[in-house]
Amino acid sequence: MSRLIETIRVEDGRPGNIGYHFKRMKNLHVDEFSKIKLPSHGIYKLRIVYDADHFEFTLSPYTIRPVRALKLVTDNDIVYDQKFEDRSNIERLSKLKGSCDDILIIKNDVVTDVSYANIVFRQGTAWYTPDSFLLNGTMRQQLLDVGRIKERRITVHDLPDFSHFKLINAMLRDEAPESEILNIR
């Protein structure tokens, strides 16, 4: 079985959304996590690669990668319900992005995720995320829990009903820049 990964945003020495991450990483003990020396200033990406017995931690500075255009790609068989280290299926699809910044994966005619994040769509002042996600991200779940986004079925044919999209994940939170829906091709 493939090892799992977890990505945690560390800002000014504080890990973000830690309760959601610990819930997903049931076998990580707080004493293992507390061994990590976290920088006191700036934004960092803490990547944890693990299995039942081993944990590897890497920490690197983080900057937001702008995503303005998405390429629709279809894969009706893709499964990514846990954050696996082996992302070969997603990497295979990412090669189809052409001149776009990333891909938007469609499975059985419904919108799922991009290659590394969940997606939200703006309709008026409300934000919606697909109920057909591949991976229920920690930030996605936190934003649902506090009512900042709503979940609904979104098909490819529904995309023109929205004006904008943005990506969300543990690193981006909901601060990512918005892009026009016309930039999904």
C-alpha positions as CSV (number, residue, x, y, z in Angstrom):
1,M,0.0,0.0,0.0
2,S,1.2,3.5,-0.8
3,R,2.3,5.8,2.0
4,L,0.1,8.7,2.8
5,I,1.0,12.4,2.9
6,E,-0.3,15.3,4.8
7,T,0.4,19.0,4.1
8,I,0.0,21.5,6.8
9,R,0.3,25.3,6.6
10,V,2.6,26.8,9.2
11,E,2.2,30.5,9.6
12,D,4.4,32.4,12.1
13,G,5.2,29.2,14.0
14,R,1.6,28.0,14.2
15,P,0.3,25.0,12.3
16,G,-3.1,25.7,10.8
17,N,-6.2,23.6,10.9
18,I,-4.4,21.0,13.0
19,G,-7.5,19.3,14.4
20,Y,-8.6,18.4,10.9
21,H,-5.2,17.1,10.0
22,F,-4.9,15.0,13.1
23,K,-8.3,13.6,12.5
24,R,-7.2,12.4,9.0
25,M,-3.9,11.1,10.3
26,K,-5.2,8.9,13.0
27,N,-1.9,7.3,13.7
28,L,0.2,10.4,14.2
29,H,0.9,11.0,17.9
30,V,1.2,14.6,19.3
31,D,4.7,13.8,20.7
32,E,6.0,12.9,17.2
33,F,4.6,16.2,15.9
34,S,6.0,18.2,18.7
35,K,9.6,17.3,17.8
36,I,9.4,19.5,14.7
37,K,11.1,22.9,15.0
38,L,8.7,25.4,13.4
39,P,9.9,28.8,12.1
40,S,8.5,31.7,14.0
41,H,8.0,34.0,11.0
42,G,6.6,33.5,7.5
43,I,4.5,30.9,5.7
44,Y,5.8,27.3,5.4
45,K,4.6,24.0,4.0
46,L,5.0,21.1,6.4
47,R,4.8,17.9,4.5
48,I,4.4,14.6,6.4
49,V,4.9,11.3,4.6
50,Y,3.8,8.4,6.7
51,D,2.6,4.8,7.1
52,A,1.6,2.9,10.2
53,D,5.2,2.9,11.6
54,H,7.2,5.8,10.1
55,F,6.9,9.5,9.7
56,E,9.0,11.8,7.6
57,F,8.8,15.6,8.0
58,T,10.0,18.2,5.5
59,L,9.5,22.0,5.9
60,S,9.8,24.5,3.1
61,P,8.9,28.2,2.4
62,Y,5.6,28.6,0.6
63,T,4.3,31.0,-2.0
64,I,1.0,30.8,-3.7
65,R,1.1,29.4,-7.3
66,P,-1.4,31.5,-9.3
67,V,-3.9,29.4,-11.3
68,R,-5.9,31.4,-13.8
69,A,-6.9,28.8,-16.4
70,L,-8.0,25.1,-16.0
71,K,-8.3,22.4,-18.6
72,L,-11.2,20.0,-18.2
73,V,-10.0,16.4,-18.2
74,T,-12.2,13.3,-17.8
75,D,-11.3,10.2,-15.9
76,N,-14.3,8.1,-14.9
77,D,-12.2,5.6,-13.0
78,I,-10.0,7.8,-10.9
79,V,-10.0,7.2,-7.1
80,Y,-8.1,9.5,-4.7
81,D,-10.0,9.2,-1.5
82,Q,-6.9,9.3,0.7
83,K,-4.0,11.6,0.3
84,F,-1.6,9.0,-1.2
85,E,2.1,9.7,-1.8
86,D,1.6,7.8,-5.2
87,R,-0.1,10.4,-7.3
88,S,0.7,8.8,-10.7
89,N,-2.9,8.8,-11.9
90,I,-3.2,12.5,-11.2
91,E,0.2,13.2,-12.7
92,R,-0.9,11.4,-15.8
93,L,-3.9,13.6,-16.2
94,S,-1.9,16.7,-15.4
95,K,0.1,16.1,-18.6
96,L,-3.1,17.0,-20.5
97,K,-3.3,20.6,-19.2
98,G,-1.7,22.1,-22.3
99,S,-1.3,25.8,-21.9
100,C,-3.6,25.9,-18.8
101,D,-2.2,26.2,-15.3
102,D,-3.8,23.1,-14.0
103,I,-6.6,20.5,-14.7
104,L,-10.2,20.2,-13.5
105,I,-11.0,16.5,-13.2
106,I,-14.4,15.4,-14.4
107,K,-15.7,12.0,-13.3
108,N,-18.9,10.6,-14.7
109,D,-19.9,14.1,-15.9
110,V,-19.5,15.8,-12.5
111,V,-16.9,18.2,-11.3
112,T,-14.4,16.8,-8.7
113,D,-11.1,18.6,-7.9
114,V,-8.0,20.0,-9.5
115,S,-4.7,18.2,-9.3
116,Y,-3.7,19.4,-5.9
117,A,-6.7,21.2,-4.4
118,N,-10.4,21.4,-4.0
119,I,-12.4,24.0,-5.9
120,V,-15.1,26.4,-5.1
121,F,-17.4,28.3,-7.5
122,R,-19.0,31.7,-6.9
123,Q,-22.7,32.3,-7.8
124,G,-23.7,35.8,-6.7
125,T,-22.2,36.1,-3.2
126,A,-22.4,32.4,-2.3
127,W,-19.6,29.9,-2.8
128,Y,-20.2,26.2,-3.7
129,T,-17.9,23.2,-3.7
130,P,-18.7,19.9,-5.5
131,D,-20.2,17.1,-3.5
132,S,-18.3,14.8,-5.8
133,F,-14.8,15.6,-4.6
134,L,-12.0,13.1,-4.9
135,L,-10.4,14.0,-1.6
136,N,-12.3,15.8,1.2
137,G,-9.6,18.4,2.0
138,T,-9.1,19.7,5.5
139,M,-9.7,23.3,4.5
140,R,-12.8,22.3,2.4
141,Q,-14.2,20.6,5.5
142,Q,-13.4,23.5,7.8
143,L,-15.1,26.0,5.4
144,L,-18.2,23.8,5.2
145,D,-18.3,23.4,9.0
146,V,-18.3,27.2,9.5
147,G,-20.7,27.8,6.7
148,R,-18.4,29.9,4.4
149,I,-19.0,27.5,1.5
150,K,-21.9,25.1,0.6
151,E,-21.8,21.7,-1.0
152,R,-23.8,20.7,-4.0
153,R,-23.7,18.5,-7.1
154,I,-22.0,20.4,-9.9
155,T,-21.9,19.0,-13.4
156,V,-19.9,20.2,-16.4
157,H,-23.1,21.7,-17.8
158,D,-23.6,23.7,-14.6
159,L,-20.3,25.6,-14.9
160,P,-21.8,28.5,-16.9
161,D,-24.1,29.2,-13.9
162,F,-21.1,30.4,-11.9
163,S,-19.1,33.6,-12.4
164,H,-15.7,32.7,-10.8
165,F,-13.7,29.9,-9.2
166,K,-10.9,29.6,-6.8
167,L,-8.8,26.8,-5.3
168,I,-8.7,25.8,-1.6
169,N,-6.4,23.5,0.3
170,A,-4.5,23.6,3.5
171,M,-1.9,25.9,2.1
172,L,-4.2,28.3,0.2
173,R,-7.0,28.4,2.7
174,D,-9.6,30.5,1.0
175,E,-7.2,33.3,0.1
176,A,-6.5,32.2,-3.4
177,P,-7.2,34.7,-6.1
178,E,-10.5,34.3,-8.0
179,S,-10.5,33.5,-11.7
180,E,-13.3,33.9,-14.2
181,I,-15.3,30.8,-15.0
182,L,-14.6,31.5,-18.7
183,N,-11.0,30.4,-17.9
184,I,-12.1,26.8,-17.6
185,R,-11.7,25.2,-21.1
